[in-house]
Amino acid sequence: MRESQYRGPEPRLGVTFDECGDGSITWHQPVGDQFIGPGGRFATGGLAVLVDSGLGAENHRRRPSGMWTVTTELRIDLVSPPREGSTGLGVRTDHLGGDGRVLTTRGEVVDDDDEVVAAALVKSMEFSIGVDPDEFDDEPPWPSLLAPGTLPEVLCLTLDKRDDGPGGTRAVEAVIAPEPALANPLGNLHGGVFAAVAEIAGAAVFPHEREVSSSSLEVHYIRQVPLAEPVTVRAEVVHDGRSWGIARAATLDERGRVCAVASVTVYGQG
């Protein structure tokens, strides 16, 4: 088998896949520093590339001939962080079908004891890209190229906290460096990377003295996000209650149009 040339965010985060004899695909991700967010907390965003790739692949495999698929919606609901000592994660998928335009797969992220870590759902839209999409499907399984560091470091991310004062909007701007390894096969920002960054920024808008854990992450992808220049994801508080909070994160294009938007829900005592 020829060696894979793919150098995207999946191998950078340690996400790999294997093709089984029955045609199914299994996905794997080690548990390590790439799940650590600011402040040392477990970052739900570390699951986003695994979910986008694993569930999205099930949709992609069922697309009509000559068509490509792109994620339009992604949702992750954290059940519980991986148990202490867990070394790896996988995904169980359940393809729900499609309506001739949109395909839907739900699934679960499980640890090495087969205990559920998170529930997830990915919707993918079918479209034509003007070239033969099957050439991308010939890519053999890639090796893990797990980059060292925490999740913000692996995603080449810098965070800038902004506080507009009493009564103002507390916000965080996360800037993604234009690292080619964070792109999808078409050269745009990988959807799982945006989801991961949105979760990091969304959780970071809440005070660090508050012990927060991300409960859910819901993303809508509207337009492609070019990666030729740094990409800014801005997160703002929607609700900051005593026991839980909600943040909204989005990235805009040069014309001020929303390209992707996410809702991040956290639980934890204020």
C-alpha positions as CSV (number, residue, x, y, z in Angstrom):
1,M,0.0,0.0,0.0
2,R,1.3,3.5,-0.9
3,E,2.1,5.9,2.0
4,S,-0.5,8.5,2.8
5,Q,0.4,12.1,1.9
6,Y,-2.3,13.6,4.0
7,R,-1.1,16.0,6.7
8,G,-4.3,17.6,8.0
9,P,-5.7,18.2,11.5
10,E,-6.7,14.5,12.0
11,P,-3.1,13.2,12.2
12,R,-2.0,16.4,14.0
13,L,-4.5,15.5,16.8
14,G,-3.6,11.8,16.7
15,V,-6.9,10.9,15.0
16,T,-6.5,7.8,12.7
17,F,-8.7,5.3,11.0
18,D,-8.6,1.7,9.8
19,E,-10.5,0.1,7.0
20,C,-12.2,-3.2,8.0
21,G,-12.7,-6.2,5.7
22,D,-16.5,-5.6,5.7
23,G,-16.0,-2.1,4.3
24,S,-16.6,-0.3,7.6
25,I,-14.2,2.2,9.1
26,T,-13.0,2.4,12.7
27,W,-11.7,5.6,14.2
28,H,-9.2,6.1,17.0
29,Q,-7.8,9.0,19.1
30,P,-5.4,8.8,22.0
31,V,-6.2,10.6,25.2
32,G,-3.4,13.1,26.0
33,D,-2.5,16.7,26.3
34,Q,-4.4,17.6,23.1
35,F,-7.6,17.5,25.3
36,I,-6.3,20.0,27.8
37,G,-7.7,23.5,27.4
38,P,-6.8,26.8,29.1
39,G,-6.7,26.5,32.8
40,G,-6.0,22.8,32.6
41,R,-9.6,21.7,32.1
42,F,-10.7,18.8,29.8
43,A,-11.7,20.6,26.5
44,T,-14.8,19.1,24.8
45,G,-13.4,20.8,21.6
46,G,-10.7,18.1,21.5
47,L,-13.4,15.7,20.3
48,A,-14.5,17.9,17.4
49,V,-12.1,16.7,14.7
50,L,-12.7,13.0,15.6
51,V,-16.5,13.6,15.5
52,D,-16.5,15.6,12.3
53,S,-14.2,13.1,10.5
54,G,-15.8,9.9,11.9
55,L,-19.4,10.8,11.5
56,G,-18.8,12.9,8.4
57,A,-17.1,9.9,6.7
58,E,-20.3,7.8,7.2
59,N,-22.3,10.5,5.3
60,H,-19.5,10.9,2.7
61,R,-19.5,7.1,1.9
62,R,-23.2,7.3,1.1
63,R,-23.1,10.4,-1.2
64,P,-24.3,10.1,-4.9
65,S,-21.6,9.3,-7.4
66,G,-19.7,12.4,-8.6
67,M,-20.7,14.5,-5.5
68,W,-18.7,15.8,-2.6
69,T,-20.0,16.4,0.9
70,V,-19.4,19.2,3.4
71,T,-20.4,19.4,7.1
72,T,-23.3,21.9,7.6
73,E,-24.1,21.0,11.2
74,L,-22.2,19.4,14.1
75,R,-23.3,18.8,17.7
76,I,-21.4,17.2,20.6
77,D,-23.0,16.6,24.0
78,L,-20.4,15.7,26.6
79,V,-21.6,12.9,29.0
80,S,-18.4,12.6,31.0
81,P,-14.7,13.2,30.3
82,P,-12.7,10.0,29.7
83,R,-12.0,8.1,32.9
84,E,-8.7,8.5,34.5
85,G,-6.2,6.1,32.9
86,S,-8.2,5.8,29.6
87,T,-5.7,5.7,26.7
88,G,-7.9,6.0,23.7
89,L,-11.2,6.9,22.2
90,G,-13.3,5.6,19.3
91,V,-16.7,6.3,17.7
92,R,-19.8,4.3,17.2
93,T,-21.9,5.5,14.2
94,D,-25.5,5.2,13.2
95,H,-26.2,6.5,9.7
96,L,-29.8,7.8,9.7
97,G,-30.2,8.4,6.0
98,G,-30.7,11.4,3.7
99,D,-33.3,13.3,1.7
100,G,-31.3,13.5,-1.6
101,R,-29.5,16.7,-0.5
102,V,-28.5,16.3,3.2
103,L,-27.2,13.2,4.9
104,T,-27.3,12.6,8.7
105,T,-25.3,10.4,11.0
106,R,-25.4,10.3,14.8
107,G,-23.0,8.5,17.0
108,E,-21.2,8.2,20.3
109,V,-17.6,8.8,21.4
110,V,-16.5,5.9,23.6
111,D,-13.4,5.2,25.7
112,D,-11.3,2.1,25.8
113,D,-13.8,0.5,28.2
114,D,-16.6,1.2,25.7
115,E,-18.1,3.7,28.1
116,V,-19.8,6.7,26.4
117,V,-17.9,10.0,26.6
118,A,-20.1,12.0,24.3
119,A,-23.1,11.9,22.0
120,A,-22.8,13.5,18.6
121,L,-24.5,14.3,15.3
122,V,-23.2,15.5,11.9
123,K,-25.3,16.7,8.9
124,S,-23.6,16.9,5.5
125,M,-24.7,18.5,2.3
126,E,-24.1,17.1,-1.1
127,F,-22.6,19.3,-3.8
128,S,-20.4,19.3,-6.9
129,I,-16.9,20.6,-6.7
130,G,-16.1,20.6,-10.4
131,V,-13.4,17.9,-10.2
132,D,-13.5,14.1,-9.7
133,P,-14.2,13.7,-6.0
134,D,-13.3,10.0,-6.0
135,E,-9.6,10.9,-6.3
136,F,-9.7,12.1,-2.7
137,D,-11.2,8.7,-1.6
138,D,-8.1,6.9,-2.7
139,E,-6.0,8.3,0.2
140,P,-4.8,5.4,2.3
141,P,-4.9,5.5,6.1
142,W,-2.5,8.1,7.4
143,P,-0.1,7.6,10.3
144,S,-0.6,9.5,13.6
145,L,1.5,12.7,13.6
146,L,0.3,13.9,17.0
147,A,1.8,17.3,17.7
148,P,3.0,18.0,21.2
149,G,1.2,20.4,23.5
150,T,-2.2,21.3,24.8
151,L,-5.2,21.8,22.5
152,P,-4.6,25.6,21.9
153,E,-1.0,24.9,21.1
154,V,-1.8,22.0,18.7
155,L,-4.3,24.3,16.9
156,C,-1.8,27.2,16.7
157,L,-4.1,29.3,18.7
158,T,-3.7,32.6,20.6
159,L,-6.4,34.0,22.9
160,D,-7.1,37.6,23.6
161,K,-9.6,38.4,26.4
162,R,-11.6,41.6,26.1
163,D,-13.7,43.1,28.8
164,D,-15.8,46.1,27.9
165,G,-16.3,47.1,31.5
166,P,-19.3,46.9,33.9
167,G,-22.5,46.2,31.9
168,G,-20.5,45.6,28.8
169,T,-20.0,42.4,26.7
170,R,-17.2,40.1,28.0
171,A,-15.6,38.5,24.9
172,V,-12.6,36.4,23.8
173,E,-11.0,36.5,20.4
174,A,-9.2,33.4,19.4
175,V,-6.8,33.7,16.4
176,I,-5.9,30.6,14.4
177,A,-2.5,30.8,12.6
178,P,-2.7,29.9,8.8
179,E,-1.1,26.5,9.4
180,P,-1.6,24.2,6.4
181,A,-2.1,21.2,8.7
182,L,-5.3,22.8,9.9
183,A,-7.0,22.7,6.5
184,N,-9.4,20.3,4.9
185,P,-8.6,18.5,1.6
186,L,-10.0,21.5,-0.3
187,G,-7.6,23.9,1.5
188,N,-10.1,25.7,3.7
189,L,-10.2,25.6,7.5
190,H,-11.3,22.2,8.7
191,G,-14.7,22.2,10.2
192,G,-13.6,20.2,13.2
193,V,-10.9,22.8,13.9
194,F,-13.4,25.7,13.9
195,A,-15.6,23.7,16.3
196,A,-12.7,23.0,18.6
197,V,-11.6,26.7,18.6
198,A,-15.2,27.9,19.2
199,E,-15.4,25.6,22.2
200,I,-12.1,26.9,23.6
201,A,-13.1,30.5,23.1
202,G,-16.7,30.0,24.3
203,A,-15.6,28.4,27.6
204,A,-12.9,31.0,28.1
205,V,-15.3,33.9,28.3
206,F,-16.3,32.7,31.7
207,P,-14.1,33.6,34.7
208,H,-11.2,31.3,35.3
209,E,-12.1,31.1,39.0
210,R,-15.3,29.3,37.9
211,E,-14.7,25.6,37.4
212,V,-16.4,25.2,34.0
213,S,-17.0,22.0,32.0
214,S,-18.4,22.1,28.5
215,S,-21.8,20.4,28.3
216,S,-22.6,20.9,24.7
217,L,-21.2,22.3,21.5
218,E,-23.5,23.1,18.5
219,V,-22.0,24.4,15.2
220,H,-23.5,25.6,11.9
221,Y,-21.3,26.0,8.9
222,I,-22.5,28.6,6.5
223,R,-19.6,29.5,4.2
224,Q,-16.1,28.2,3.6
225,V,-13.4,29.7,5.7
226,P,-10.2,30.4,3.7
227,L,-6.9,29.7,5.6
228,A,-4.6,31.9,3.6
229,E,-4.5,34.4,6.5
230,P,-5.1,34.1,10.3
231,V,-8.7,33.3,11.2
232,T,-10.4,35.1,14.1
233,V,-13.1,33.4,16.2
234,R,-14.9,35.8,18.5
235,A,-16.9,34.4,21.5
236,E,-19.3,36.5,23.6
237,V,-21.4,35.7,26.7
238,V,-25.1,35.0,26.1
239,H,-26.0,33.9,29.6
240,D,-23.8,33.7,32.7
241,G,-25.9,32.2,35.5
242,R,-24.9,30.9,38.9
243,S,-24.9,27.3,37.7
244,W,-24.5,27.4,34.0
245,G,-23.7,29.6,31.1
246,I,-24.0,30.0,27.3
247,A,-21.6,31.6,24.9
248,R,-21.8,32.3,21.1
249,A,-18.8,32.1,18.9
250,A,-18.5,33.1,15.2
251,T,-16.0,33.8,12.5
252,L,-16.6,36.4,9.7
253,D,-15.2,36.8,6.2
254,E,-13.7,40.0,4.9
255,R,-17.1,41.3,4.0
256,G,-18.4,40.9,7.5
257,R,-20.6,37.9,6.7
258,V,-20.8,35.0,9.2
259,C,-19.0,31.9,7.9
260,A,-19.6,29.6,10.9
261,V,-21.3,30.1,14.2
262,A,-21.4,28.0,17.4
263,S,-23.2,27.8,20.7
264,V,-21.2,26.6,23.7
265,T,-22.9,25.5,26.9
266,V,-21.0,25.1,30.2
267,Y,-21.9,24.0,33.6
268,G,-20.2,24.9,36.9
269,Q,-20.7,27.0,39.9
270,G,-20.0,30.7,39.6
